Amino acid sequence: MDERQGSDVLTACFTEAGLSIQRDYRFREGGVNVVLDGFDPERRIGFEFITTEVGDRSEFTAAVVEELETRMCAEELFLFLIDERDVRGPEVLEGAARGFLALLRDRGHLT
Amino acid sequence: MSHYGVSHFMQAAQQQRATLMHELGVAQHYVSVHHQRRAELGQAYAQVMQDLGATLVQALTPEWLDYAIRITGFAALANENPLAMMENERRLRSQRVRQIEADQRFTERELLRHPTTGSLPRGLAEMQENLAPLLDVLARCNHSRMPHLIESGYGTPAYATGFWRMSYYEDWKAGDEIVERFPGVTFFTQVREDYLRAAQSVGPLQAEAARLRAEIAAGEALEREHSECRQALQTLEARWLAHVRQRISTYMLECPPQVLAPRLAAVPQIELAYKRALGVTAKAHYLDQIVARDVESFVRDAQAAIAKLDQDVTKLRRPKKAGTLFPAEAFERRFRDRRPAHQKRWRRFEKTYGTVYGFADYHAAPIGTDFLWWDLMTDGSIDGDFIPEVHHFHSNHPGYQYRRRQRDDEDDLVASAAAASVHDDTSYVSHDAS
């Protein structure tokens, strides 16, 4: 799957869950300055499909991911992080996205 | 008629093809008869070689060896000293038998390796029994993500992958798939414990099973070796006698006949066996050459002619070739009746082959002189220059002239009977021709 196909699948799932996803959202907070593939700035929920094709690996460095994860542990925001190498097809990606959204719902971050 | 058309060509080609196919059948029959004759000659050769050796060395004793060496001049056999070699083998084999019989792996073979009560097979069975459930756990855990699940501590508090990562859901899915393979198990943690225990225990158990198998195999090899040694000791003298006989008869066949002839003159029985061995060898060679000239070459030519006919017929079937005309002379030359020529060839083959195969007067071979088996076998009545050796002999002996034998009544009777038997078997086309 390429970046566009992956983002389309994720946007559909997140939108269906009631989120207002903005594609290619510039996220600039603290020391983090990246473009997210999809993000709802109001609910602070989104996703990033990391691919080599568009140079994500130089943008989402280990330090950036660590910073984002620290903030997710503090429940300040939630970003579904997908490495293209873990995705075997659109069904797998869609299943995982629904699992992520269900967990957020269980934890009260999504109605 | 000055020209022939395509329809004439087709008819003539069909006829010629049928004739050639018939003749190929005849040739195949001759090849088959020759094959059978060749096998019989091979057996006759083996028998005569055995007779030769058996007549010269009737027992493996110094006296019989001296006799054989004196008669044949095969002095090298004395240096080889087969009696000493045989005694050496007897000593080594006996020594090995004693060694094996003193080995605990042999003396306690029943106790150790009896299939049902032996300690080693029982130990191996027990090991396999212990291994079976462990291997079963490993087989059920065979999943491409299992190593990662174990390494990441999936199912334990040490598992640190965030729920926002895709791999978290892949791990979850894989874990569920593996747990499903274990009825009655609810959590991956239980599978993980069984898996780690199995993975740790399998290696040592398999190593122990391999050790037991190797011990069984080594013991069995020892039993086999013991049995082989005993068998070798039982057949020792017969084997060495056969070996010596073989050495002597082979030496005689390799020795120039002129050298052996004076030595054998005083022992007619051996001389006759020797002549038979030489004669049967020459006969087999001649028969091969006769078949090659008269039958095999015909088969090659006929197959090529049939292929050419088929090719021409295919070409002439094309509409644009319908008006082709063939000059009468060339057409008639190509499709002339070749059956008389074939009949002539087969008659020549039957006569030559039958004469050589029917030869039985081995005793008449003047082995002390520079003679030609071909002339003796055919009584000089058939030209054998198509055989390279015969041709070579004539080239090297420009003044040579074969003097036909004065056959006695007994010779005539034997030869006529043999030739008649050959003719009955090989004759094929003569019935057609008559």
Interface residues (C-beta under 8 A of the other chain):
Chain A: E69 M72 C73 F78 L79 F80 L81 I82 D83 D86 V87 V92 L93 G95 A96 G99 F100 L103
Chain B: G162 F163 W164 R165 M166 S167 Y169 E170 W172 K173
